Amino acid sequence: MKKAFKDKKQQFTAVSLFSGAGGLDIGFENQGFKTVWANDSDKDACATHQKWSDAEVVCGKIEDIDFSTIPNTDAIFGGFPCQGFSLSGPRKIDDSRNTLYKYFVKLVEEKKPYVFIAENVKGILTLGDGAIFEAIIEDFKNKGYKVFPKLLNASDYGVPQDRERVILVGFRDDLNMEEFVFPEPADQKVTLYDALKDIPEPLLEEICDAPYSSRFMSRNRKRDWNNVSYTIPAMAKQVPLHPSSPDMIKLDKDLWKFGEGAITRRFSWREAAIIQTFPQNLEFEGDLVSKYKQIGNAVPVKLAEAVAEKVYIKLKECLEGSNQELIQEVV
C-alpha cells in the first residue's frame, strides 16, 4: 500500500526521529516533505512505518545511533517521548525520558536543516513551573534557530478528537525568519459521526476487552456521535468508549458507573486509528496492545498536515525570495 494515500509531489527531504508508526511523517509527506530516514525503538512501530514509507527505517534506541550514518536533509521532525511530561500520569522532572529531546537537539546542531518541527504533550508547558519548556526552547535557540512554539488542539484541524499538543517550529537563523503563523482553526469540527459513520462493526478481536480499572472509572469516558472523541491514549485499556455505549453516570468525585441499555465497549484499534486520522487502509503490525500503543502515541495525521502546509509555504517562500544563496538541491 505504499504511497497509496499521498497526493502531493515531495520537494523537501526530512529525517524523522521518534517516528513511531509515522503519523507526523504521513502528514508532512502529504504536504511536500519526503521522509528519507526514520528511527524508533519500537519494532512494531518501525514495521508499520515501513509498510507505507520508502524511508530507511532504523529500529533502535536513538542513543545507540551513529549520527554520521544519518543523511543531511532539509528538515528534521519528531515527537520526542512525552511520558515524563504527560498530565495524565505521574510527572517527574528527573524522568530519564525527559532527556531524550537532547538527541534531537544534537542532531539539529550537527545536520543544520533549514527547519525542525517537534511535538509534545501539553504537560511539558508546566513541568518544573515552566522551566523545562523554556530550557528546551533555549537549547534549540543556542544551536542557531529561531523557535516558534504553539499549543494546538487537533480537533481544530479536522481531527475528531480533543488532543492538545505543543508544536515547536524552528527555522535556521540565516533564513532570517522573523514570523511564523500557525494554521487557523477550521470553521467546523469533524465529529465522531462524520469519521465513523461508514465504518463496519469491528471484529471482537479488534477491541480491547480488558477489565475496566478504577482509573478508567474515575471520569467520564464517553462522548456522543455529534461530538469529538476524548484523547486516544497509548494504553489499550484506557481507550474511550464507542458512542454506541450507554452514557456513564457520575456517582461521586472521581467515581462513575456505566449506564444500562446497550453494550459497553471501547473503540476498536481500527476506529482509534481513524480518529487519529490515519489512512483507513493502513495495517498496523504487532498484537492488539501494540496496535493501540502505536496509534495512541502518534501525532494525528490531519494535525501534522495543517502544520506542514504552513511550514512548506514559509520555507519555499523564504528559499525562493531574498535568500537565494541558501538554496540547496532537494529531492
N, C-alpha and C positions, 0 to 999 in steps of 0.2 A: 504493500500500500504506500510505498514511499512516494512522496511528492503529490499524492492524490488530492490534497486539500490546499495546495499553495497556488496562488493566482497572480503573484507579482514577481517581476524579474529582480533577482538579487543584484545589488551593486556594491554593498559593503560587506567585508568579511568580519567574522566575530569568533571569539573564544568564549565558551560558556563554562563557568565554574559552579560547583554545587548544583549541577544542572537537573538532577532528578530525571523524571520521565520527559521533561522538556516543555512544560507549559510556557515558560518565558521565551524559550527558543522558538517555538512554533509561532507565537505572536509576533516576534521580531522578524522571523523568516517571511511571514505574510506581509510584512511592510518593508522589505528590501534589504534585510541583513542575512547573510548566509553563514550559518554556524559551520566552521571547518574543523573545530576541535572542541570536545566537551569532556568534562570529568565529574564523576560522582563516586562515592564509596559504596553505594547500594547496588549490588549486582543485578537485581531485578529491574531497578530503575534504568540502569545502563542498557540492559537488554531491551526494555521498552523503547528507550530513546533511539536505539539502533534500528528499530522497526520502521521508523518514519524518516530518519535522518541519514544523510550521506556523510556526516561528520565522522572523524576519527574519535570514537568514544573510548576514553581510558578509564577503566574501573579501578579505583584505589583511593587511599587517603591522600588529600592534597599535600600534606606534609611530606609524603614519600615521593612526590613527583619531581623529576629533574626539570626545572623551568627552561633549560636550554632546549628541551625537546618540544616545547610549546611554540607554535608558529606566531610570528608577528601578524597582527590583524588591525583592522580599523576600529574595532570595538571589543570591549570585554564586558560581559554581563553575568549576573548570577544572583541568586538569593542565598546568601550565606546562612548557615544553620542558625535557627532562631529559638531553639528550645529554652536556652538560658534567659532569653529576653521576654518570653511569652507571658501575657497576663493570665492565661488560662491555667497555669500551674505555678509551682514554686519558682521564684526568681532569685538567682544568686549572682552577685557581681563577679565572683571568682569562678563561675562555671567555666570549665575548660572550653566548652563550645563557643563561648563568647569571644574567644581569641582567634577563631578560625578566619575571621574577616581580615586579619593581618596578612594572610597569604594572598588574599585578594589585593590588598594594598601593595604588597611586594611585587606581584605580577604586573600591576598597573605601572609601578615605578620602573620595572625592567623593560617592559614592552612599549610603553608610551603610546597607547592607542589614542586616536582622536577623542574618543568618548568612552566612558564606562557607565553602566547602569546597575545599581544594586537595589535589592528589595529586602524588606524585613517587616516584622510584625510591629503593631502599634506600641507594644510594651517597651520597645527599645527607646522610646522618647522619654520615658520616666525612670528608667533604671538608673540607680545612683543619683536620683533627683536631676536627671538630665545630663549628668557629667559624662556618662558613657557615650551617648549620642554625639555630644559636642566633641569628644575626643576622636571619634571615628571620622567626623567631618574634617577635623583638623589634620588627621593623618593623611587624608586624600589631598587636602589643600597643600600640605608640605611637599607632596610629590609633584606639584605643578599643575593642579587642576582647580578650576572654578566649579564649585559644587552647588547644586540646586536641589534642596530637599522638599518633599511634599507628602502629606498624608492624604491618601486617596481611598475612597470606598469603591470596591469593584462593582457594586450594584449601580453605580452611576455610569457605567461604561458597557452596558449590555450583558452583564453577568447576573444571573438570577439568584443572587446571594449577597447578604451583608458580609463584607470581608474588608476590613480596614487594614491597609498596608502602607508602610513608609517606602517611598521611592526616592533614591538618590540618583541624580543625573549629573555627571561631571564631564566638562569639556576641557581639553588641554589649554593651558594658559595662552599659548601662542596663537590660538584661534581667535583670541580677543572677544570671547563670548560674554557680553555684559548682561544678557537677559535670556531666560528660557521660560516659556509659558507652557504649563502643563495643560492637558486636554480639558475642555469644559465638559461638565456632566451632560449626558444625553437628555432630551426632552422627556422621554418616558423610560420607565424601568421595564425590564423583561421579567415577567412573573414566572412562577413555577408552572402555571398552566401553559404559558407560551412555550416553555422549554420542554415540557414532558408530555404534552397532550397527545402526541403521535407515537410515544414510546410504548412498545408492548409490555405486558406484565412480565416482570423478571422471573427467572427460574429460582427455585428455593436456594440453590447452591450459590447464587449471586448476592444473597442478602446475609449480612451478619446476624446470627440468631443467638449471640451470647446473652447471658442474663443481664438485666438492667441493674447497674450498680447504684449505690447510694449517691454517688456523684452525678450519675445520669438523672436521677430522680430529684436532684436539688434545684432544678429550674425547668421552665417550660422548654420543650424540645420540638414543638410542632408549630408550623405556620400553614395558613390556608393556601389554596390554589391561586388566589388573586394577590399573593404577596411574594416576596423573595425569600429564599431559604435563610436559616441561620448559617453561620460559617461551617463549611465542611472541614472537619478536623482530620488529622492523620491517624487517629486511633479508631479502629473499626467500631468498637463498642460504644463510642461517644457520638457516632454519626446521627444527625437529627432524624426525626420521624417523617415518613411519607405523608403528604397532606390527606390521603385517604384514611389515615389513622384517626381514631377519636381524639377529641380535644383533651389536653391534660388539665387537671383540676388542681388548683393550689389549696393545700391543707394548712400550711404554716410557713414561716420563714424558712427558705431553703428546703421545702418539702412539698412535692407534688405527687399526684397519682394519675394513672391512666383512666380515661373515661370509658364508657361502655358503648356497645352497639356496632362495632366494626373491628376488623383485625388490626392490631397494632404491629407495625413493622418499621424498621429503619429504611432509608434509601438503599437501594442495591448499589453495588460498586459502579455499575454502568450509569445509573441515574446520577450518582455523585459526580462521575466524570463529565456528564452533560452539564450539570450545574456549574462545574468548573470550566465549562465551555471548551473542553477537549473535542476534537473531531469524533463524530459518532462511530466511525469505523476503526478507531484506534484500539487495538487489543493490548491489554497490559499483561506483562509477564508476572509469574510468581503465584503464590497461593492467595486466598481471599484477603487475609490480613495485610499482605504485602501490597495488593492492588489498592486497597483503601488507603494505605500509608502513602503510596506514590501519588495518588490523586489529592489527598489532603495536604501534602507538603508542597504541592505545585502552586505556581503563580497562575491565576486564571488566564486563559489564552486571550480573551477579549480585553482584559485589562492591559496585558502586555502589548496587544495591538495598538490600543489607544495611545499609550506612551511612545511606542516605537514610531508611530506615524509622525508625531511631533519631533522626535529626535531625528528622524530621517530628513524631514523638511529643513530643520535648522542646520543640520550638518551639511547637507547638499548646498543649501543657500550660502553657507559660510565658505565652503571649499570652492564654489564657483564664483564667489564675489571678490572681496578685497584681499583674500589670502591665497592667490593662485600658486604661490611658491610652495605652499604646504601640501598641494595635491600629490598623492602617490597613486600608483597603479592599484586598482581594486578589481575584484572579480565579481 
